């Protein structure tokens, strides 16, 4: 990559997708132009290598983000900044896509190359950091204090041989401040143009160094709070809707059907004999026909968007303390301590309860009871219902079916308190020009989550089973339940659940999770014998790591007695022992057409308690033809062992959206393979018999799909092969381009036996269109109608992780940067562009023609992969004034081809347009130690493209892909930075 001198010159103006650096108030305006101090050249280690050398370089593409870049962006969380870089894919977790998750609300992660968060290794000071996601290795960037970061080095390409498992797509190495002296106070406040998303931030960073410069102590305190953004406060997301797309009609994809309310309404929906649509109650308690979306009168459905959140409110307290202590001329001790306390609150609509959630076997509610052999009516069951129902299960008691939104319970709100603690300590020094280091590290993340809005099903059964007492009033029939406080519940009508009944049937939920990471390692690096071109560099070391995770829901959830499905605890652990060796061999130096030619090779062997032995390696080389022209290349094999969730996750319930049932519209006269496969399900045949020979689905059927996500203890490690080939141009010999740098890098990553979860839409297509019985096992259909849910409709669409046929990506990265005097001030500019050629998955091993290429698409698995992404940065400094501008471009994408195929629509027929976001920051240095700054994000208020409910890539509650596009809108912030 770059020499040490060039690297540190470029720290100021090669950001990773941020606004280009302007000097902080305490930094000289042109520090990057100052000559290096005289004396011995410091040896440095650059991400991608363990060898320290004066000209440390990485043959893999490396981008650097400095502390000034972070400050110039105004980012509260590092993810906000990294996501602007075109090498970044769709993160699995962010403030704007995690509101509906059982665990992980408000967590922020990164995803290099769209290869998955678990394939991006996040390091802090070159060492692993404890995960923030139970059962995973993904680091929660909420736990890293942005104002305590010296720089971020972002390496793309396989690096498992250097750093171990998980570095298949690359490495994000966060380097914390070192040898800092003084005190910096940074205060910031902001909000959105819509008067929400309030932001508050305060940080204090201090440091002191001993008189001899050998010891240093630094600390940091940070507080930040980001407010909620609710769906109801954005017109495009304020009302439940769904895409109007139907079979063969791509033109209707971005046309919303609005409203598209839920059939679970607060007044209840009740079904009696010979009434397929059901009835409900108006506000006065009168019985009226149920009309979900108001096609024939007032809408009686429920607008779920009124309570959904687009952005999860997040509050953080961050503490960090780093230090070194000299123990001699060539020996020092060091420690790194970090503590983060994060509080998040997710908010979704009230619980939708159906009779089949309470009486799972029959799906029917008894309207009375047999007392002494005599049928007695439940006093709370209206006479209207009693007169229109019959005994459906042959127990001698008439039954009814209901659906009801439990609005009296309030919204389902989950508050999570996460605490992350990490301590690393060790010794480092030199012996005869050899550097050594030994360290131990302990990290732990704990989450205590409490939730509201759930129902205690056993108590609800007792409360629904009421008989008249001597005065005719309703009492619970079961004497033991009465002794325990049972109160009869009236579900017929709006607001009919009394406070006493509500208290009896309410079930507060809880979830306790923990992740524990233990590390120990030792390494040496130095130089061996001299070659004509220089000394051979060598690094070697051993490491030991233990990962342990558990997630324990409350007892009712474990037993499936809160109207959901049983979710047992998940627990797992593993250990790994590893050894690595790396060498750098200089071949030529200062020769014609070979200013420098060197090779780099690394090998790592690991022994896992779960998957056994693994081997990783990489080999690379750099060829500097002249001081201005350099070629670089690497070839690597990376391994990734399955994480705890992938191995041990118990089946957990999910509610997928945007699925298309391939069987919809099939008729009895069809003889195609699709029709034959569909009609093999008894429920489908029953549905067709009831609908004139056509398999027909209703709104409730499309909204009523559930499913389970499961681990697989039989997984094996995946192996990834990556190739990068690049050219670096630094035309210092051309006066007009002396401040310019140009790079072009080709990348290709292929992972054999990749650990992936099967896409649900793909499983449906393979089961019914391809007749593959393996995938049919993921799908469960209703054999008979249940209430207003049709026979043959999909009840569960499951997914599980497997070692698939593979995963891969290929493309080209381009960067161009320039910095120099322009007019009365100094201008720095940079353009980064990524052109994606391939991004594919293959669900099962087999020939390459079975690959599903997702490049240029937004998929049902929440991957957004435009062919073109870019970020343009410009920074101008004139005296006391500064201006930063960042323009981020996301190219157009099409809807998932698997989704379109299910609707007989050609791939690429439905496109989502490109989006460009412009961010500005203005700075003014009141004096050398005081700087004011004003920021404007999404300055032109670019609206997110409509990716409506029912379409792949939709984020529930946002009506767009909130992981990729900005669903919040224009935001302002004002800050003050003081340096003492």
N, C-alpha and C positions, 0 to 999 in steps of 0.2 A: 504494500500500500504506500503510505507516505513515510519519508524519513521523520526522525523525531522533530527536527526543526520545522519541517513542513506541517507535520501533524499539529503541533502547538500553534503554528500560525493560523491554521484552518479551524481551530477550536472556536474562533469567534464568528466564523461566517459559513460553517457547514452544519447547519442544524438538521435535526431529524424531523422535518415537517413542521418546524416552528417558524415564527418570525425571525429573520436574521438578527444576530446579536447587535445590540447597542451597548456600549460600555455602561456598567453600573455607575452610580454616583461616585463610588470610591475608586473607580478604575480610570487610568489615563485614557484619553480619547483614542490614541493610536498605539496602544500597548503592543499590538501584534506586529508593529513595524520596528520595535526596538530590537537592537542586536542582542544575541544571546550573551550572557555574562561569560567573562573569560574564565578559564580554569578547566578542570576535567569535565568531559561531557557526561551528564547523568545517564545511567542505564535505566531504561524503562521497559515495562511489560505492556503490550497492547493486546486487547481482547482478540482471541484466536490463537494465542501462543502462550506458553509458560516460560519462554526463554527471555531473559532480560539482556538487552544489548543496546549499544549507543544508537543504532539505526533500526530499532525494533519496528518491524513491519508485518502486516498480515497479508498473505496472498489471497485472502477472501475479501470481498467487498465490505468495507467498514465505514460507517458514518458516525459522526461525533456531534453530540449536542452539549453545549456548555451551560454553565449556570446562568450566564447572561441571556442565553436563548430562552431558558425557562422563565426568567423574570420578564423578558420582552413579550411573552405570550399571555401573561396574567393567569396562567393555568393554576387551578387549585389542586388538581389531581394530575399525575403524570400521564395518565391515559389520554386526557384531553389533548395533550401535545403530540404523543406518539401516533395517535390515530390519523393525523394529517399526513403522515409519511406514506407514499404510495406502495411501499413494501408491506404495509400492514393490511391484514384482512379483517373480516368481521369478528369482533370479540364475542366470546360466548356470554360474557357478563359485563354489564355497564349500568349506570344509573337509569338509562332509558330502555332497557330491555329485560329487567329482572323483577318487575313488580309482581308477576304471577308465579314466581318460583317459590317452592316450599322452603328451600334453603338457598342462600346466595343473594338475597335482595340487596341491591346497592353495591355489591362487590364489583371491582373493575379489574379486568385482565387484558392481556394482549395476545395477538394471534398473527405471527409472521406468515406471510405467503398464503393465508387461508388454509393452512395445514392443520389447524387445531391449536387451541391454547396449550394443551399438554405437550405439544411438540415445540414450544417456544420456551427456552430455559431462561429464567430471570435470575441474575446473580446480583449480589451486593458486595462490592469490593472483591470481585472474582470468586466469591463463595456463594453457595446455595442459600436461599432464604426460605423460611417455612411457608407452606402454602396457606392460602386463606379460604380454600374450598375443601370441605370435608371429602376425603377419599381421593383427592386429586393432587397434582403437583403445581397447579397454576397459582401464582402469587397475586395477592390482592394489593394493587398499587395504592389503595387507601392507606396502607401501613408504611409507605415510604414518604418521609417529609420532603416535599419538593424544594424548599428553600435550604435544605441541608445537602443538596446534591452538587457536587463539583462538575460532573459531566456524565453523560450517558453514552456508552459505546454500543452501537448496534451492528451486529455481525450477522449477515444472512448467508445461509449455507450450512451444511451438516458440520457439527462441532462436537460430536459425542466422544471422539477420541481424546479431545482436550479436556472436556468438562464432564463427561459421563452422560447417562441417559437423559432424554427429553430434549436434547439440542439438535433435533432432526432438521427443523426448519431454520434454526439459528439461535442467537444469544442476544439478550438485552442485559448488558452489564452496567449496573448503576454504581458509579464511583462517588462516595461521600466526600465531603470537604476534608482537607487535611491541612495541618499547620496554619490554621486560620487564627488571626489575632484581631481583637476588637469586638464590637457589638454592632449588629445590623438589626433594625426593627422594620418590619414590613406590615402595613395595615391596609386592608382593602375591603371595599363594599360594592355591591352591584345588584342588579335585578334585570329581569327581562322587560321588553317593551310592553308586554301584557301584564306587568306589575306582579309577576310571580317569579319563581326560581330565584328567590332572594339569596344573596351570597355574602357571607361575612368571613373575613380571614385576618388572623393576627399571628405573626411569628417573630421570635427572638432567637438570634443565632449569636453565640459568643465563643471566644477562644482566647487562650493565653499560652505563651511559649516561655520556657525557662530561659534564663539569661544566656546560657551556653548554646541554646537552640537545639538541645538534644531531646528535650521532653516537651510534650504539648498536650493540652486538655481542651476539648471543644464540647459544647453542648447546644441543644436546640429545644425550644418549646414551640409548638404550633397548635393553633385552634382554627377550625374552619367549620362552616355550616352552610349547606346548600338546601334550599327549600324545595317543596314539592311543586310539581306541575300536574294539574288534573285534566283528564280528557274533556271534561265539560267546559273548560276554559279555552279550547281551541275549536273553532267552528268545524274544521274538517274531521274532528274526532268526537264531537259532543253527543252524537246520536248513534245508537247501534245501527249498523248497516252491513251489507254484504254485496259482493260483486254480482252483477247481473249476467256474468258469463254463463253460457250454456253450451251444449254440444254443438260444435261446428260454428260458433259465433264469437270469434276473437274480438270483433268490434264492440262487444258489450263488456269486455273485461274491466275497463276502468270506469264503467258506469255503475254508480251505487244504487242498490235497492234500499231506500231509506224512507221510513224507519224499517228496521228488521229486528224487532224486539224479541225478547225471550218469552217463551210460553209459560215460564215460571213467574207468576205475578203475585204481588203482596196480598191480594184478596183471595188468592187460590184459584185453581182451575180444577173442576170436578167432572168426572165421567160416570155416567149411569148407563143402564142398558139402552142400546139402540141410539146412542148419542156419541158420534165419533168426534165431534168438535168440542164438546164439553160446554160448561157454563161457568160464570163467575158472578161476582157481586159488585154493584156500584158503590159509591161513597155513602149512599143512604141505606145500604143493606139490601137493595132490591136485586133479585136474580135477573141477569142479562146474559145473552149469548156471548161466548168468548170469541173475540175477534182480535187476533194477536196484533196485526199491523193496521187495523182500521180499514180494511177493504170494503166493509159493508156497514160502517158506523164508527163510533169512537173506538180508538185503539185501546185494547185492554192488556196488551203485553207490557213488558218491563224493560226500561232503558238501562242496560248495564253500564253504559258509558258514563252515567251520571256519577258513579262512585269510583271509577277506575283512575289510575294515575299513569301519567306518561313518564315522569321522572321521580325517582325515589328520593325522599328527603334524607340527607346524610349529615351527621355531625361527627367530628373527629377531634380527638386530643392526641397529640403526638409528642413524644419525648425521645431524645437521642443523646447519647454521650459517648464520645470516642476519645481515645487517648493513647499516647505512647510514653514509655518510660525507659530512658537509657540505663542499662545495667553494666555498661562498659563501652569501650571504644567501638566494638564490633558486635554488640549484642543489645537488643532492646526487647521489652515486653509491650504488647499492645492489647487493647480490648475495644469492642464495639458493642454498645448496648442500645436497643431500640424497644420502645413500648408504644403501642397504638391502641386507643380505645375508640371504637366506632359504634355509632348507634344509627340504625336505619329503621324505617317504618314503611311497610307495604300496605296498600289499601285496595281492595277489590269489592265487588258487589256482594250483597247479602247472599247467604247460602241458598241454593236451589234444591229443595227437598221433594222427592217423589215417593209415592207409596211403596215402590219396589226397593227404596233405600231402607225402609223401616221393616217391611215384611218381605224379605228377600226371596223366600221360596214361592209364595203365592202372588206377590205383587199387588195384593188386594187388602183393604182395611175392613175388618168386621164392623158392621154398623150397629151391632148389638151383642148380646151374650145369651147363653143358655143358663138360666138360674133355676136350679131344681127341675131341670128338664123343660122349663118354659122359656120361650124366646122373649127377651126383654130388649127394648130399643134403647140405645144410648141417647140420653136426653139432649145432648149437644148436636146430634145429627138432625138436620132440618127434616120436617115431614115431606118436603118436596123431594128430597133425596130418597128417603125411606120408601116412598110410594113408587119409585122408578128403578129400584135395584132388585137383584135376585141373588140366590146362593150360587156363586161361581166355583166354589171348591168343595161342594158336597159336605160341608160340616154342619149344615142346618142353620147357618146364619147368613143373611144377605150381606154382600160386600160392595164396596165402591173403590174407585181409584182417584187419587188426587195428585196435583203438583202445586207447590206453594213456595213463593219466595219468602224466606224468613226475615222479613224487614224489621220485625220487632227485635230481632237479635242484633241489629245494626250491621254495618259492613264487616267483612272479614278482614281484620287488621292484624298484622304480625309485626311485633317490635323485636328487633334482634340487637343484642348487645354483644359485640365481638371484641375480644382482647387478644392482641398479638404481642408476644414477648420474645425477644431474641437476644442472646448474649454469645459473643464469640471472643475468645482470648487465645493468646499464644505467644511464642517467641520467634524472633527472626534475627538474623545476623549474617556475618560473612566469615569465612575461614579460607585464607589463601585465595582470594578472588572468587570463591564459590559462595553463592547465596543460599541460605537455607531458611526454612520456615516450618514450624509445627503449630497446629492449632486444634482447638476443640470448639464446638458450637452446639448450642441448645436452643431450639425454637419451639414455641407452642402457641397455637391459636385456639381459643375457646369461644363458643357461641352459646348464649342462652336466649332462646326465642320463646316468647309468649304470644299466643294468638287468641282472637275472639271470634264469635260468630258461628261456632260449631254447635252441633246438637248431640246430646247423649241419647243414643238410639234405644237402649233398654228402658230408660226412664220415659222416653216418648211413647214406647209401646204401652206401658202401664197407663200413661196419661190419656191415650186414645181409647183405652178400654174402660169406659165409664158406664155406670148403671145408676138408676134413680134411688135416692134414699127415701126415708119415710115421708119426706115433704115433697118428693118429686125432683129435688135438686140433684145434680150430677155429682157422683163421687167415684173415685177409682175403685174398681171391682176387687183388685188384689189387696187383701188385708195387710200383708207384709209391706207392700208398696205404700199403703196409707200410713203405716207406722213409720216409714222412712221419709214421709213428707210429700207423698204423691198428690198432685193437684191436677184435676181433669183439664184438658186443653181443648179449646174451641178453635178449629182451623178454618171455619166457614165465614169468610168475610174479611174486610179490611180492619186491622187493628183489634181483632177479637181475642188475641192471646193476652191473658191477664199477666200482670207483673209476677204473681205467685207461680203461675204455670210456667212462665218464662224462666224464672229462677230454677225451677225443678228440672227442666229439660235442657238447660244451657250446659255446654261442655267446653270450658276453657282448655285450650291446647298448649302444648309445650314441645320444644325440641332442644335437646342438649347435644352439642357436637364438640369434638376436640380433634386437633391434629398435632402430633408431636414429632419433631425431627431432631435427631442426634447425629452429629458429624464429628469426625476426627480425621486429621490428615497430616502428612509431612511430605515435604518436597525439597529438592535441591536443584539449582541451576547454575551453570557456569560455562567455561570454555575448555575444550580439550586441546589437542595439538594444533600447531600452526600449519595451514596450507598456504600456497602462494597467494590466494585471494583473501586470506584471513583465517581466523580460528573457527573451528567447529564448535557450535553451540549445542549444549545438551541440558535437558531438564528431565527429571524423573521423580516419581513419588508414589505414595500409597494413600488410599482413602478408605474409610469405613463409614457407612451411613445406615441409619435405621429410620424407617417411616412407620407411623402408627396412626390410625384414624378410627373414630367411631361416631355414629349418629344414633341417638336414642330418642324416639318420639314418645309421647305420653302413652299410658296404658290403653286408653280407649282407641287411639290411632293404631297401636300395635295389634289390637284385637279386631279392628275394623268396625268399631261400635260408635263411630261419630258420623255415620251416614256415608263415609267414604269406604275405601277398600283397605284391608289390613296392610299396614306397612311395618314390617318387623325391623328391629335394629340392624344396622350395618356395622360390622367391625372387621378390621383386617390390619395386618402389619407384614413387613418384610425387612430384611437386611441385605446389604450388598457389600462385598469387599472388592476393591479394585486396585490395580497397579497400572501405571502408565509410564511411557518414555517418549521423549520428543527430541529431535535433532534438527539443527539447521546447518547445512553444508554450503559454504561459499565456494563456487566453482571458478568464477572469473571476476576480475575487478580491474577497472581502468584500462580496458582493452578496446581496440577499435570495434565499434558496434556492440560493445559489451561493457558498459560502464560498471554494471554489476549483474551477476548471474548467481542465483543461489537456489537451493532446494530445501524444502521443509517436509519432514515426515513425523507422524505420531502414531503410536499404537497403544491401545488400552484393552485390558482384559478385566472382565467383571464376573463375579460369582454371586448370583442372586439366590435367596432362599426360596423363591417362587418359580423361576423359569430356568435356573441353572446357569451355565456359562454363556457369556456373550463376548464378542470381540468387535472392536471398532478401530478404524484406522483412517488416516488421511495423508495425502501426499500432495504437495504443492510446490510451485516454483515462481520466481520473479526474475524478469529479464529487463533491466534498464538499458535500453539501446543507447540513449543519450540522457543528459540530465532532464530533457523535456519529454521523453517517450519511454513508457514502461508497459510491459505486458505482464499479466499475472494469470495463474490458473491453479485450480485445486480439483482433486478427485477424492471423495471421502465415502466411507461406509459408516453410517451411524446406526446405533441400536436404541430401541426404547422398550423397556420392560413395562408391562401393563401396570397401571396404578391400582389403588385399592378398590375404587369404585368399579373399575372395569373387571376386576376379579370377583369381588364379593358383594356388590350392591344387591340388596334384596329387591324383589319386584316393587317398584314404586309407581303410583298412579299418575298419569298425565292426561291432558285433555287437548289432543292435537286439533288444529284448525286447518282449513284449506284443503282437506282431503276430498278427492272425487272418487265416488264409487263407480268402478268400470261397469258394473252390472245395471246401473240405472238406465232405463229405456229398453232393456232386452225384452223381446216378446216371445211368445210360445212358438211362433213359426220360424224362428231363427235356428240355423243348424251350424253356425260358426263355432270355433273352439271356445270363444268367449262365452257364447250363450250356453254351451254344454257345461262348461265349468261353473257358471253362475247357477244354473238350474240344478246342479248337484247338491246344493244346500236346501234342505226341506223348507226353511223359512222363506226362501226366494220363491219357491213354487207356491206356497200359501199366499204370498203377496200377489203374485201374478193371477192366481185364481180369484182374488178379491178385487182385482183392478182390471178386469177385462182382458187378461192375458199379457199385461204390460207390467214390468217390475217398476213400481212407483215409490218415490220417497217424498216425504214432507219436510217442512222446515225443521221440525223437532228432531227428525232423524239425522239431519246434517249437523245440528248443534249438539246432539246427544252421544257423540262418539267419545269413548274413553280409551285407555290403553295403559300398558305397563312398560317401564324401562327396567331392564335387568342386567346384572353382571354375568360373567362367565368364568368360572374357576379353572377352565381348561385352556385358557389363552396361553399363547407363547409370545416371545419377544418379536417385535417387528424389526426389519432391517431396511434402512434407507440408503440409497446411493445418490450422491449429489455431485454435480459438476458445475464449476464456475470458470469462465474464461473472460478476461477483461483487458481493457486498454486504458491507461491513465496518461493524459496529456497535460503537462504543466509548462506551457511555452514561455518560460522566463526569458529566453533569448530574444523574443519578439517584444519590443518595447510596448506596443499597443496592447499586448495581451499578458503583460508581466504579472498582472494580478488575477489571472484566470486559471481555472482548473476544469478539465473535461474528463469524464469517465464514461465508459460503456462496458457493461457486464452482461454476459449471457449466463443464465442459470437454468438448471434442470435438476429436479428432485423426484426420484421414484422410490416408493416404499413398497416392498414386497410384504405380503401377509399383514397389511396394515390393520390395526385394531380400530374398527369403525362400528357404529350402530347403523343397522340397516334402515334406510329411509322408508318411511311408511308408504308413501305413494309408489315407490319402486316395488315394495313388497306386494301391493295390490296389483300392480301391472304384471308382475312375474307370476302371481298366483292365477289370475284369470285370463290374461292375454297369452301368457307363455305356458300356462299349465304346470308350473313348477311346484310340486307338493311341499318342498322345503319352506317356501314362503307362505303357503296356505296355512301353515301352523301358527303364523303370527296373527291370524284373523279369526275372530269369533263373531258369528251373526246370531241375531235373535231368532229362535225357532218359531216363536209365536209373537203376536202383537202384545205389547205391554203398555196399557193406557193409550196414549196417542203416539207411541213409538211403534213403527210398522214391523210386521213380521219380515224377516230377511234383512233388516237394516243392520249396519255394523254396530255391534256393541263394544267390542274391544279391538283396537289395532295396536298390536304390541311391537316392541323392538328390543333387540338384545345385541350386545357387542360380540363380534366374532373376528377371527383373523381372516380378513376378506381377500379378494383378488388383488387388492393394491390401491394405492393413492399416489397421485403425482401432480407435478406442476412444471411449467416451462415458460420462459419469457426473457425479456431484456430490460435492464435498468439503464437509464441515461441520467447523468447529472452534468450541469454546467454552472460554474460560479465565477464571480468576479468581484473584486474589491479594490477601491482606489479613490483618489480625489476626483470630485466632479463639482464644478462651480465653486461656491464658497465652502462647501462641506465635503463629507466623505460618504460614498455610496457603497453598499454591499448588496449583491444580488445572488440568487441561486435558483435554479430550476431543477427539479427532480421529476423524472417521468418513468413510469413502468408500463411496458407493453406486455400483456399476458397472452401467451399462445395456447397453453393448455392448462386445465385444472380438472383432473378426472378422478373418478372413483370406480371401483369394480367390486360389486357385492360378494361375488363368489369367485374362487380360482377358476381360470379358464382362459380362452384366447382373448387377444386384445380387442377384438370386435365387440366384446361384451362390456367395454368400458362406457361409463356414462360421463360425458364431457360437460362440465358445468361452466366453462369459460364463457363470459358474456351473458351470464344468467344470474337471477336471484332464485334460490332454491327453497324447497320446503324444509330443508335442514338449516335454514338461516345463514346460508352462504351467499354473499353478494360479491360477484367477481367480474367487474367490467374489464373489457379488454384494455382500456386506457385509464390510468390514474396519474395525476400530476399535482405538484405543489410549487407555486412560484413565491419566492420570498424577496423582499426588498427592504433595506433599512438605510435611512439617511440621517446623518448627524451634522448639525450646523450650530456651532457654538453651544449654547445651553439648550437648544431645541433638538428633538429627535422624533422621527416618524418610522414606524414599522408597519409593513403591509404583508399579509399572507393571503394568497388566493389558492384555494383547494378545489381541485376538479375531480369529480367522479363521472366516468363515462357512462353512456347508455347501457342498459342491460335488457334482456328479454326474460319473460317468465319461464320457469323451469320446464324443460322440454318433456319431462315425464308427466308433469301435470297437464300440459297441453295435449299430449298424446292420449291421455285418458278421456279427453273431450273431443277427440278427432280433429284437433287443430294442429296445423303445421308448426314445427319448432321455429321460434323467432317471429311468430305472427303477432305477438303482443309485446310491445317494447315499452320500457320505462325510460324516460328521457334523462339526459345528463343533468348534473347540478354543479354549480360553482358557488363556493362560499368565500366571502371576503371579510377578513379581520384586520382591524387597525389598532395601533397603540401609539399615543402621543406622549412624549415625555418632556419635562422641563426641569432643569437643574437650578433650583433656587440658589443654591450655593454648592460648594464641593461635596458637602455631606448630606444634602437634602434634595430629594428628587420627587416631584409629583408625576403621576402618570394617569392617563385616561384611556380606557380601552373600549372598543366597539367590536363585538363578535357578531358574525352574520350581519354585517352592516346594512346590506340592502334587503334584509328580511326575506331571503329566498325560501319559498315554501317547499316542504317535502313532497316528493311525488306521491300520487295516490297508489298505495299498494293495499287495497281494501281487504277487509275481512273476507275470508274465503279464497284468497290468493296466496300462493307460496311467498314466503318472506315477510308476511304481515306480522307486526308486533302487536299483540293483543292490547287494545286500548289506544293505540297511536295511529292506526289506519295508514301506516307506512312502515318501512323497514327502519325502525328507530335505532338500530345498531350502526347504520350507515349514513342515514340522512338526519338533518337537524329538525326534530319535531317541535322545538321550543321557540325558535325565532330569534329576532334581534335581541342582544343583551348588552348592557352597559356595565362598566365598573370604573371605580375611581380609587386610586391608591396613593400612599405616601411611604417612601423608603428613606430611612435615616441611618447613616453610617457614623459610628462613633469610635 
